[in-house]
Amino acid sequence: MAWRCTGKTNKELIENIIKAKILSSASDADLERISRAMTAVDRVHYVHDKPSAYVDSPQSIGHGATISAPHMHAFAVDYLLPFLHPGAKVLDIGSGSGYLCAVLHNLVTSYSKDDPDKVDTPGKVVGIDHIPELVAWSLENLKRSDQTRRAVETQQIEIHAGDGRLGYGSGGPYDAIHVGAASPTIPEPLVAQLARPGRMFIPVGTVSQHILQVDKDKDGNVSETQIMAVRYIPLTDKAKQTPF
């Protein structure tokens, strides 16, 4: 899959992901939303290996962390899309370089058609990572674009250092939660911080891993749907994450 979606530019990379027909969104309007949100965030600003920015594969970002392959970010956005409406609150666990926070911002914040710099409906994206150096770097990355720089300045995007397994309770409840590393089980604090209704996209497992879609309905009932087999780095604590 990776080699099929790789592009020479950010725009071509996203076009190739959409053309590969690997996303489940049924409507052209949904695919256009995903395409527009991802095309607006140039991946080259969020990786260390600039020549490989548009290769559809994971990349090391140091400190034992990676940025997911672009098609996996597209998968995550695709499954969370029904909950990524203007004004929504989103939590990104293991926010790393800040890339997905920027994409999510484009989906939960609407801008004026007459003035692209004017926010009509502000959303909220909270990223959390337990490596302070990655938090600082991600904020630098987000400031490379005027739009996300303003979002950081107005706290429409926040990035915090902390244990993502505990979530970030003061910012919730969250309409959507994305987890970017594999947890042995579903962390209960994250389920508790889901809104009613809300949805979480999380890789779960150790030797064998699967993406789970965790849904909470308006009455607080929780259900799980297994989506696909994957291989993610583990969701762990700072002391156990090997720096390099």
N, C-alpha and C positions, 0 to 999 in steps of 0.2 A: 504493500500500500504506500509506503513512504516514498519510494522512488517514483511512483506515478504522480504524486502531488507536488513534488519539488518544483520550484519555479526559479526564474532568473531575477525576478523582482517580487516585492511583497504582493503587488496586485496579481501577478501571474500565479503565485503560490495559492492565494485564496481562490482564484478562479478555478484552479486545478482541483482543489478540495471540493468545491461545489459541483464541478463537472464529473467527478468520480462517483457521484450518486451514493455516497456512503452515509449521508445524513438521513434521519428518519422524518424530518419535517415534511408534512404533506403538501403544504401550499408554497407557491412561488413567492408569496409575500413574506413568509417566514424565512425562506432561504435568502431572500434579498436583505432582510434585516440582519441575518448572520453575516452575509458577505459585506454589507456596508460597515458594520461594527468592526469586523476584523481588518478590512482594507484600510480603515482609518488609523490603525495602530501599526506602525512600521516595526516589524520584529527586529530589525537591525539595531534599534535603540535598546533592546532588552537582552542581548547576548554578548558574550565576550569574543566569540569567534565570528567576527563580522563577515568574512567570505562565505561562511556556511549559514548565514542568517535565514536563507530561504530554502534550506534543505529540510524536508519533512521528516525530521528525526529529533529525538531528545538531544539536549546539549548540556554539558557541565557548566554550572555557573559558580563553581567553587563551594567550599565548605561542606562537601559531601552532598550537595543539592544539584538538581537539574531543572531545566525548563522543559516542559513536556513537548512532544512533537506537535506541530501545528494542527494536524488532523485530530489529535486527542483533545486539544482545546476546543476545536469546532464541535466534537462530539459532546463535550460537557455543556457548551452553550446551547446546543440543539436540545438536549434533554431538559435543561433548566428553562428554556425559552418561555413556556407558558406562564412562568412566575417572574419573568424579567420585564415587567411593564414599567412605564415611566412612573417615578415615585417609589419604586420598590427599594427594599433594603437587602443587600447581599453580603455574605461573609465568605471570604476566600482564605482557606486554611492552607498554610505553606505557600504564601504569596510570592516567594522567591524574588524574581527580577521585577515584578510589578506588571508584567505583560497582561495577564488575564484581568487584573483589576482595571486596566485601561479599557479593555474590550467590554467588560461588564458595565463600566461607566457609560459607554455609548448606548447600551441597551436599556438602562434604567433612568437615563436623563434625556429629556427632550429639549430641543433647541428651536428657537423661532425660525420660521421659514424666511422671514424678511431680514432677520439679523442672526447669522449663524453663531455669533458670540453671545447671544442673549439666551439664558436658560428659561424655558417655559415651565417645565416641571422637573425639579431636582430630585435625583435619586441618591442613594447612599451606598457606597462600596467600602467595606472594611476588610483590609488585608491583615493577616497575622503570620509572623514567622519567628521562630525562636533564635535565629541568628541575627544579632544587631547589625552586623556588617551588611547583610543582605537587605535589611530594612532601610539602611541609609542609602545603599546603592539603588534600590528600587525607587526611592523618592527622587534621586537624581535623574533616573531614567524617565520618570513620569513628567518631569519638568522640561524635557526636551521638546515637548509639544505644547503650544500655547493653551490648547483646550484642557489637557490634563493638568498642566501647571496651575491653571485657574481653579480646577476642581480640587487640587490639593490645598490651595490657598483658602478656599471657601469650605473646606472639610467635607466636600462631597465624596472625596476619596481620602481615607485614612489608612495608614500602615502602622502597625504596632508590633513591638517585640514581645513575644510571650509564647506560652504553651498552647498550640492550636487545638490540642485534644480537649482543652477546657473551653474552647470557643472564645467569645468576647461578649460576655453577658450584658455589659452596659450599653451596647449598641443595638441589641435585639429588641423584639424577636425579628428574625430574618425570613423574608419571603423565599429566599434561595440560599443554599450553602454549597460551596464547592470545596472538595478536599483533594489536594494535589499529591498526596502520598498515601500508601496503603496502611490501614489500621488493622490489627488482628481481629478486632470486633468493632461494631459501631459504637463510638463514644456517646454515652448517654447525655452528657452536657450539650452535645450538638443537637441531639434530638429535642431536648428541652428548649433549645433556643430557636427552633423552627416555629414560624408563624402558623396560624390556623386559617387558611390552608398554607402549606409550604412544602418545599421539595429540597432534598439533598442528593448530590452526586458524589459518591465516595467509593474508592477502591478498598476492598476488604479481603483479608487473608494473609497468609505467610508464605508457605511453599506454593500453594495454589491461590490465585487472586482473581476476583471478579469485581467489576463495577456494579454497585447496587444503586438503584433509584429508591430513595426512602421518601415516602409521601406521608404528610400529616393532613388529615381532612379538617373541615371547619369545626368538628366536634372533638378534635384532638386524637382521633384514632390513627394509628401508625401502621403502614404497610410497606413491604419491601418487594422490589422487582429486580431480579438478576438480569443484567444487560449483556455483558460480554466478559470473556476471559482477558486479563491484562497482565502486565508486569510493571509495577511501580516500585520506587524506592520506599523503604518503610517510614511510616509516621512514628517518630521516636522523640526522645528528649535531646536537649542540646549536648549533654555529656556523652551520649552514645553516638552522636553523628560525627563521623570521621572527617576532620578538616583536610582539605588538600588544595 
